[in-house]
Amino acid sequence: MEICEYREIYANQVITLWNHCGLIVPWNNPRKDIERKLKVDRDLFLVGILEGKIIASVMGGYEGHRGWINYLAVDPAHRRKGYGCQLMEEIERRIRNRGCPKINLQVRASNEGVIQFYRSLGYVEDDAIGLGKRLEEDEPYQM
């Protein structure tokens, strides 16, 4: 798998990947999420390409205190082959090189398989509660 930075020509393939991986929810418009990401740390939006097709993606960020991981996705047909680990190694390296001391991420509590994946990479549960507040309402997204 080749890892490269996201380019606009990948939009449809990335959104299809996210949909296949169950990452798209009606209240987060993926096109808007991509547009927003491209304004900040666009070099921390990576895709994995195999045989000319996008099979994986990850968005990373660093705001000066903590790093963040979003939209890690590996096509279900290509899971358990190390591609998710490869993407995580690269995004962690890029975030670490910015001076980041710690990376946070959020996983739905019901997604035990993904929680186990992150645990295998050394991530542990923080004694914290995730809170959020919408500052902008996206129009519901439909494929």
MODELLER restraints for C-alpha pairs under 7 A, 6 or more apart:
rsr = mdl.restraints
at = mdl.atoms
rsr.add(forms.Gaussian(group=physical.xy_distance, feature=features.Distance(at['CA:1:A'], at['CA:48:A']), mean=5.93, stdev=0.5))
rsr.add(forms.Gaussian(group=physical.xy_distance, feature=features.Distance(at['CA:1:A'], at['CA:49:A']), mean=5.49, stdev=0.5))
rsr.add(forms.Gaussian(group=physical.xy_distance, feature=features.Distance(at['CA:1:A'], at['CA:50:A']), mean=4.92, stdev=0.5))
rsr.add(forms.Gaussian(group=physical.xy_distance, feature=features.Distance(at['CA:2:A'], at['CA:48:A']), mean=5.55, stdev=0.5))
rsr.add(forms.Gaussian(group=physical.xy_distance, feature=features.Distance(at['CA:2:A'], at['CA:49:A']), mean=5.14, stdev=0.5))
rsr.add(forms.Gaussian(group=physical.xy_distance, feature=features.Distance(at['CA:2:A'], at['CA:50:A']), mean=6.51, stdev=0.5))
rsr.add(forms.Gaussian(group=physical.xy_distance, feature=features.Distance(at['CA:3:A'], at['CA:46:A']), mean=6.67, stdev=0.5))
rsr.add(forms.Gaussian(group=physical.xy_distance, feature=features.Distance(at['CA:3:A'], at['CA:47:A']), mean=5.72, stdev=0.5))
rsr.add(forms.Gaussian(group=physical.xy_distance, feature=features.Distance(at['CA:3:A'], at['CA:48:A']), mean=4.58, stdev=0.5))
rsr.add(forms.Gaussian(group=physical.xy_distance, feature=features.Distance(at['CA:3:A'], at['CA:49:A']), mean=6.39, stdev=0.5))
rsr.add(forms.Gaussian(group=physical.xy_distance, feature=features.Distance(at['CA:4:A'], at['CA:46:A']), mean=5.63, stdev=0.5))
rsr.add(forms.Gaussian(group=physical.xy_distance, feature=features.Distance(at['CA:4:A'], at['CA:47:A']), mean=5.63, stdev=0.5))
rsr.add(forms.Gaussian(group=physical.xy_distance, feature=features.Distance(at['CA:4:A'], at['CA:48:A']), mean=6.60, stdev=0.5))
rsr.add(forms.Gaussian(group=physical.xy_distance, feature=features.Distance(at['CA:5:A'], at['CA:43:A']), mean=5.90, stdev=0.5))
rsr.add(forms.Gaussian(group=physical.xy_distance, feature=features.Distance(at['CA:5:A'], at['CA:45:A']), mean=5.88, stdev=0.5))
rsr.add(forms.Gaussian(group=physical.xy_distance, feature=features.Distance(at['CA:5:A'], at['CA:46:A']), mean=4.51, stdev=0.5))
rsr.add(forms.Gaussian(group=physical.xy_distance, feature=features.Distance(at['CA:5:A'], at['CA:47:A']), mean=6.18, stdev=0.5))
rsr.add(forms.Gaussian(group=physical.xy_distance, feature=features.Distance(at['CA:6:A'], at['CA:45:A']), mean=5.60, stdev=0.5))
rsr.add(forms.Gaussian(group=physical.xy_distance, feature=features.Distance(at['CA:6:A'], at['CA:46:A']), mean=5.26, stdev=0.5))
rsr.add(forms.Gaussian(group=physical.xy_distance, feature=features.Distance(at['CA:6:A'], at['CA:47:A']), mean=5.87, stdev=0.5))
rsr.add(forms.Gaussian(group=physical.xy_distance, feature=features.Distance(at['CA:13:A'], at['CA:54:A']), mean=6.35, stdev=0.5))
rsr.add(forms.Gaussian(group=physical.xy_distance, feature=features.Distance(at['CA:14:A'], at['CA:54:A']), mean=6.87, stdev=0.5))
rsr.add(forms.Gaussian(group=physical.xy_distance, feature=features.Distance(at['CA:15:A'], at['CA:30:A']), mean=6.58, stdev=0.5))
rsr.add(forms.Gaussian(group=physical.xy_distance, feature=features.Distance(at['CA:17:A'], at['CA:55:A']), mean=6.93, stdev=0.5))
rsr.add(forms.Gaussian(group=physical.xy_distance, feature=features.Distance(at['CA:17:A'], at['CA:75:A']), mean=6.20, stdev=0.5))
rsr.add(forms.Gaussian(group=physical.xy_distance, feature=features.Distance(at['CA:18:A'], at['CA:24:A']), mean=6.13, stdev=0.5))
rsr.add(forms.Gaussian(group=physical.xy_distance, feature=features.Distance(at['CA:18:A'], at['CA:73:A']), mean=6.45, stdev=0.5))
rsr.add(forms.Gaussian(group=physical.xy_distance, feature=features.Distance(at['CA:20:A'], at['CA:75:A']), mean=6.96, stdev=0.5))
rsr.add(forms.Gaussian(group=physical.xy_distance, feature=features.Distance(at['CA:21:A'], at['CA:73:A']), mean=6.39, stdev=0.5))
rsr.add(forms.Gaussian(group=physical.xy_distance, feature=features.Distance(at['CA:21:A'], at['CA:75:A']), mean=6.54, stdev=0.5))
rsr.add(forms.Gaussian(group=physical.xy_distance, feature=features.Distance(at['CA:21:A'], at['CA:76:A']), mean=6.83, stdev=0.5))
rsr.add(forms.Gaussian(group=physical.xy_distance, feature=features.Distance(at['CA:24:A'], at['CA:30:A']), mean=6.89, stdev=0.5))
rsr.add(forms.Gaussian(group=physical.xy_distance, feature=features.Distance(at['CA:26:A'], at['CA:140:A']), mean=4.68, stdev=0.5))
rsr.add(forms.Gaussian(group=physical.xy_distance, feature=features.Distance(at['CA:26:A'], at['CA:141:A']), mean=4.93, stdev=0.5))
rsr.add(forms.Gaussian(group=physical.xy_distance, feature=features.Distance(at['CA:26:A'], at['CA:142:A']), mean=6.98, stdev=0.5))
rsr.add(forms.Gaussian(group=physical.xy_distance, feature=features.Distance(at['CA:27:A'], at['CA:138:A']), mean=5.95, stdev=0.5))
rsr.add(forms.Gaussian(group=physical.xy_distance, feature=features.Distance(at['CA:27:A'], at['CA:139:A']), mean=6.96, stdev=0.5))
rsr.add(forms.Gaussian(group=physical.xy_distance, feature=features.Distance(at['CA:27:A'], at['CA:140:A']), mean=5.39, stdev=0.5))
rsr.add(forms.Gaussian(group=physical.xy_distance, feature=features.Distance(at['CA:27:A'], at['CA:141:A']), mean=6.95, stdev=0.5))
rsr.add(forms.Gaussian(group=physical.xy_distance, feature=features.Distance(at['CA:28:A'], at['CA:138:A']), mean=6.20, stdev=0.5))
rsr.add(forms.Gaussian(group=physical.xy_distance, feature=features.Distance(at['CA:29:A'], at['CA:138:A']), mean=6.03, stdev=0.5))
rsr.add(forms.Gaussian(group=physical.xy_distance, feature=features.Distance(at['CA:29:A'], at['CA:139:A']), mean=6.93, stdev=0.5))
rsr.add(forms.Gaussian(group=physical.xy_distance, feature=features.Distance(at['CA:29:A'], at['CA:140:A']), mean=6.62, stdev=0.5))
rsr.add(forms.Gaussian(group=physical.xy_distance, feature=features.Distance(at['CA:29:A'], at['CA:141:A']), mean=5.16, stdev=0.5))
rsr.add(forms.Gaussian(group=physical.xy_distance, feature=features.Distance(at['CA:41:A'], at['CA:61:A']), mean=6.41, stdev=0.5))
rsr.add(forms.Gaussian(group=physical.xy_distance, feature=features.Distance(at['CA:44:A'], at['CA:59:A']), mean=5.90, stdev=0.5))
rsr.add(forms.Gaussian(group=physical.xy_distance, feature=features.Distance(at['CA:44:A'], at['CA:60:A']), mean=4.94, stdev=0.5))
rsr.add(forms.Gaussian(group=physical.xy_distance, feature=features.Distance(at['CA:44:A'], at['CA:61:A']), mean=6.34, stdev=0.5))
rsr.add(forms.Gaussian(group=physical.xy_distance, feature=features.Distance(at['CA:44:A'], at['CA:91:A']), mean=6.66, stdev=0.5))
rsr.add(forms.Gaussian(group=physical.xy_distance, feature=features.Distance(at['CA:45:A'], at['CA:58:A']), mean=5.90, stdev=0.5))
rsr.add(forms.Gaussian(group=physical.xy_distance, feature=features.Distance(at['CA:45:A'], at['CA:59:A']), mean=4.39, stdev=0.5))
rsr.add(forms.Gaussian(group=physical.xy_distance, feature=features.Distance(at['CA:45:A'], at['CA:60:A']), mean=6.11, stdev=0.5))
rsr.add(forms.Gaussian(group=physical.xy_distance, feature=features.Distance(at['CA:46:A'], at['CA:57:A']), mean=5.58, stdev=0.5))
rsr.add(forms.Gaussian(group=physical.xy_distance, feature=features.Distance(at['CA:46:A'], at['CA:58:A']), mean=5.38, stdev=0.5))
rsr.add(forms.Gaussian(group=physical.xy_distance, feature=features.Distance(at['CA:46:A'], at['CA:59:A']), mean=6.39, stdev=0.5))
rsr.add(forms.Gaussian(group=physical.xy_distance, feature=features.Distance(at['CA:47:A'], at['CA:54:A']), mean=6.58, stdev=0.5))
rsr.add(forms.Gaussian(group=physical.xy_distance, feature=features.Distance(at['CA:47:A'], at['CA:56:A']), mean=5.51, stdev=0.5))
rsr.add(forms.Gaussian(group=physical.xy_distance, feature=features.Distance(at['CA:47:A'], at['CA:57:A']), mean=4.19, stdev=0.5))
rsr.add(forms.Gaussian(group=physical.xy_distance, feature=features.Distance(at['CA:47:A'], at['CA:58:A']), mean=6.50, stdev=0.5))
rsr.add(forms.Gaussian(group=physical.xy_distance, feature=features.Distance(at['CA:48:A'], at['CA:54:A']), mean=5.68, stdev=0.5))
rsr.add(forms.Gaussian(group=physical.xy_distance, feature=features.Distance(at['CA:48:A'], at['CA:55:A']), mean=5.74, stdev=0.5))
rsr.add(forms.Gaussian(group=physical.xy_distance, feature=features.Distance(at['CA:48:A'], at['CA:56:A']), mean=4.67, stdev=0.5))
rsr.add(forms.Gaussian(group=physical.xy_distance, feature=features.Distance(at['CA:48:A'], at['CA:57:A']), mean=5.97, stdev=0.5))
rsr.add(forms.Gaussian(group=physical.xy_distance, feature=features.Distance(at['CA:49:A'], at['CA:55:A']), mean=5.83, stdev=0.5))
rsr.add(forms.Gaussian(group=physical.xy_distance, feature=features.Distance(at['CA:55:A'], at['CA:74:A']), mean=5.76, stdev=0.5))
rsr.add(forms.Gaussian(group=physical.xy_distance, feature=features.Distance(at['CA:55:A'], at['CA:75:A']), mean=5.14, stdev=0.5))
rsr.add(forms.Gaussian(group=physical.xy_distance, feature=features.Distance(at['CA:56:A'], at['CA:73:A']), mean=5.21, stdev=0.5))
rsr.add(forms.Gaussian(group=physical.xy_distance, feature=features.Distance(at['CA:56:A'], at['CA:74:A']), mean=4.28, stdev=0.5))
rsr.add(forms.Gaussian(group=physical.xy_distance, feature=features.Distance(at['CA:56:A'], at['CA:75:A']), mean=6.17, stdev=0.5))
rsr.add(forms.Gaussian(group=physical.xy_distance, feature=features.Distance(at['CA:57:A'], at['CA:71:A']), mean=6.77, stdev=0.5))
rsr.add(forms.Gaussian(group=physical.xy_distance, feature=features.Distance(at['CA:57:A'], at['CA:72:A']), mean=5.50, stdev=0.5))
rsr.add(forms.Gaussian(group=physical.xy_distance, feature=features.Distance(at['CA:57:A'], at['CA:73:A']), mean=5.23, stdev=0.5))
rsr.add(forms.Gaussian(group=physical.xy_distance, feature=features.Distance(at['CA:57:A'], at['CA:74:A']), mean=6.77, stdev=0.5))
rsr.add(forms.Gaussian(group=physical.xy_distance, feature=features.Distance(at['CA:58:A'], at['CA:70:A']), mean=6.21, stdev=0.5))
rsr.add(forms.Gaussian(group=physical.xy_distance, feature=features.Distance(at['CA:58:A'], at['CA:71:A']), mean=5.16, stdev=0.5))
rsr.add(forms.Gaussian(group=physical.xy_distance, feature=features.Distance(at['CA:58:A'], at['CA:72:A']), mean=4.20, stdev=0.5))
rsr.add(forms.Gaussian(group=physical.xy_distance, feature=features.Distance(at['CA:58:A'], at['CA:73:A']), mean=6.49, stdev=0.5))
rsr.add(forms.Gaussian(group=physical.xy_distance, feature=features.Distance(at['CA:58:A'], at['CA:87:A']), mean=6.99, stdev=0.5))
rsr.add(forms.Gaussian(group=physical.xy_distance, feature=features.Distance(at['CA:59:A'], at['CA:69:A']), mean=5.83, stdev=0.5))
rsr.add(forms.Gaussian(group=physical.xy_distance, feature=features.Distance(at['CA:59:A'], at['CA:70:A']), mean=4.95, stdev=0.5))
rsr.add(forms.Gaussian(group=physical.xy_distance, feature=features.Distance(at['CA:59:A'], at['CA:71:A']), mean=5.72, stdev=0.5))
rsr.add(forms.Gaussian(group=physical.xy_distance, feature=features.Distance(at['CA:59:A'], at['CA:72:A']), mean=6.79, stdev=0.5))
rsr.add(forms.Gaussian(group=physical.xy_distance, feature=features.Distance(at['CA:60:A'], at['CA:68:A']), mean=5.50, stdev=0.5))
rsr.add(forms.Gaussian(group=physical.xy_distance, feature=features.Distance(at['CA:60:A'], at['CA:69:A']), mean=4.63, stdev=0.5))
rsr.add(forms.Gaussian(group=physical.xy_distance, feature=features.Distance(at['CA:60:A'], at['CA:70:A']), mean=6.19, stdev=0.5))
rsr.add(forms.Gaussian(group=physical.xy_distance, feature=features.Distance(at['CA:60:A'], at['CA:91:A']), mean=6.43, stdev=0.5))
rsr.add(forms.Gaussian(group=physical.xy_distance, feature=features.Distance(at['CA:61:A'], at['CA:67:A']), mean=5.41, stdev=0.5))
rsr.add(forms.Gaussian(group=physical.xy_distance, feature=features.Distance(at['CA:61:A'], at['CA:68:A']), mean=5.04, stdev=0.5))
rsr.add(forms.Gaussian(group=physical.xy_distance, feature=features.Distance(at['CA:61:A'], at['CA:69:A']), mean=6.65, stdev=0.5))
rsr.add(forms.Gaussian(group=physical.xy_distance, feature=features.Distance(at['CA:62:A'], at['CA:68:A']), mean=6.33, stdev=0.5))
rsr.add(forms.Gaussian(group=physical.xy_distance, feature=features.Distance(at['CA:62:A'], at['CA:95:A']), mean=6.61, stdev=0.5))
rsr.add(forms.Gaussian(group=physical.xy_distance, feature=features.Distance(at['CA:64:A'], at['CA:100:A']), mean=6.98, stdev=0.5))
rsr.add(forms.Gaussian(group=physical.xy_distance, feature=features.Distance(at['CA:65:A'], at['CA:100:A']), mean=6.72, stdev=0.5))
rsr.add(forms.Gaussian(group=physical.xy_distance, feature=features.Distance(at['CA:66:A'], at['CA:100:A']), mean=6.18, stdev=0.5))
rsr.add(forms.Gaussian(group=physical.xy_distance, feature=features.Distance(at['CA:66:A'], at['CA:101:A']), mean=6.83, stdev=0.5))
rsr.add(forms.Gaussian(group=physical.xy_distance, feature=features.Distance(at['CA:66:A'], at['CA:102:A']), mean=5.52, stdev=0.5))
rsr.add(forms.Gaussian(group=physical.xy_distance, feature=features.Distance(at['CA:66:A'], at['CA:103:A']), mean=5.67, stdev=0.5))
rsr.add(forms.Gaussian(group=physical.xy_distance, feature=features.Distance(at['CA:66:A'], at['CA:104:A']), mean=6.79, stdev=0.5))
rsr.add(forms.Gaussian(group=physical.xy_distance, feature=features.Distance(at['CA:67:A'], at['CA:95:A']), mean=6.60, stdev=0.5))
rsr.add(forms.Gaussian(group=physical.xy_distance, feature=features.Distance(at['CA:67:A'], at['CA:100:A']), mean=6.24, stdev=0.5))
rsr.add(forms.Gaussian(group=physical.xy_distance, feature=features.Distance(at['CA:67:A'], at['CA:102:A']), mean=6.07, stdev=0.5))
rsr.add(forms.Gaussian(group=physical.xy_distance, feature=features.Distance(at['CA:67:A'], at['CA:103:A']), mean=4.22, stdev=0.5))
rsr.add(forms.Gaussian(group=physical.xy_distance, feature=features.Distance(at['CA:67:A'], at['CA:104:A']), mean=5.97, stdev=0.5))
rsr.add(forms.Gaussian(group=physical.xy_distance, feature=features.Distance(at['CA:68:A'], at['CA:103:A']), mean=5.36, stdev=0.5))
rsr.add(forms.Gaussian(group=physical.xy_distance, feature=features.Distance(at['CA:68:A'], at['CA:104:A']), mean=4.93, stdev=0.5))
rsr.add(forms.Gaussian(group=physical.xy_distance, feature=features.Distance(at['CA:68:A'], at['CA:105:A']), mean=5.58, stdev=0.5))
rsr.add(forms.Gaussian(group=physical.xy_distance, feature=features.Distance(at['CA:69:A'], at['CA:104:A']), mean=6.62, stdev=0.5))
rsr.add(forms.Gaussian(group=physical.xy_distance, feature=features.Distance(at['CA:69:A'], at['CA:105:A']), mean=5.21, stdev=0.5))
rsr.add(forms.Gaussian(group=physical.xy_distance, feature=features.Distance(at['CA:70:A'], at['CA:105:A']), mean=6.87, stdev=0.5))
rsr.add(forms.Gaussian(group=physical.xy_distance, feature=features.Distance(at['CA:74:A'], at['CA:84:A']), mean=6.25, stdev=0.5))
rsr.add(forms.Gaussian(group=physical.xy_distance, feature=features.Distance(at['CA:107:A'], at['CA:115:A']), mean=6.83, stdev=0.5))
